[in-house]
Amino acid sequence: MEKTVFVRGRVDESVRSRFKAMCALKNRTMDSVMEELILKWLEENEKAQKDQTK
């Protein structure tokens, strides 16, 4: 398994509260959801970047 690192970012307190609550409702950790979202964003943007360089 790849080594994990700490990623830091700032969001409004209300956004964090809503995110934390929804993660709890879905029985997911905030870390796992953030990683999923980052990977999805990377996949979409790396593909778009590749398409632009063709």
C-alpha positions as CSV (number, residue, x, y, z in Angstrom):
1,M,0.0,0.0,0.0
2,E,1.2,3.5,-0.8
3,K,2.3,5.8,2.0
4,T,-0.4,8.3,3.0
5,V,0.3,11.9,3.6
6,F,-1.5,14.8,5.3
7,V,-3.3,17.3,2.9
8,R,-4.6,20.5,4.3
9,G,-7.2,22.9,3.0
10,R,-9.7,25.5,4.2
11,V,-13.4,25.5,3.8
12,D,-16.2,27.4,5.5
13,E,-17.2,26.0,8.9
14,S,-20.7,25.3,7.6
15,V,-19.4,23.3,4.7
16,R,-17.2,21.2,7.0
17,S,-20.2,20.6,9.3
18,R,-22.4,19.4,6.4
19,F,-19.6,17.3,5.0
20,K,-18.9,15.7,8.4
21,A,-22.6,15.0,9.0
22,M,-23.1,13.4,5.5
23,C,-20.0,11.3,5.9
24,A,-21.4,10.0,9.2
25,L,-24.8,9.3,7.7
26,K,-23.1,7.3,4.9
27,N,-20.8,5.6,7.4
28,R,-17.8,6.9,5.5
29,T,-14.7,8.7,6.8
30,M,-14.1,12.2,5.7
31,D,-10.6,11.1,4.6
32,S,-12.0,8.3,2.3
33,V,-14.5,10.7,0.7
34,M,-11.9,13.4,0.2
35,E,-9.6,10.9,-1.5
36,E,-12.4,9.6,-3.7
37,L,-13.3,13.2,-4.8
38,I,-9.6,14.1,-5.4
39,L,-9.1,11.0,-7.5
40,K,-12.2,11.7,-9.6
41,W,-11.2,15.3,-10.1
42,L,-7.7,14.2,-11.2
43,E,-9.1,11.6,-13.6
44,E,-11.4,14.2,-15.3
45,N,-8.8,16.9,-15.5
46,E,-5.9,14.7,-16.6
47,K,-8.1,13.3,-19.4
48,A,-9.1,16.9,-20.4
49,Q,-5.4,17.9,-20.4
50,K,-4.5,14.9,-22.6
51,D,-7.3,15.8,-25.0
52,Q,-6.0,19.4,-25.3
53,T,-2.5,18.4,-26.1
54,K,-3.5,16.2,-29.1
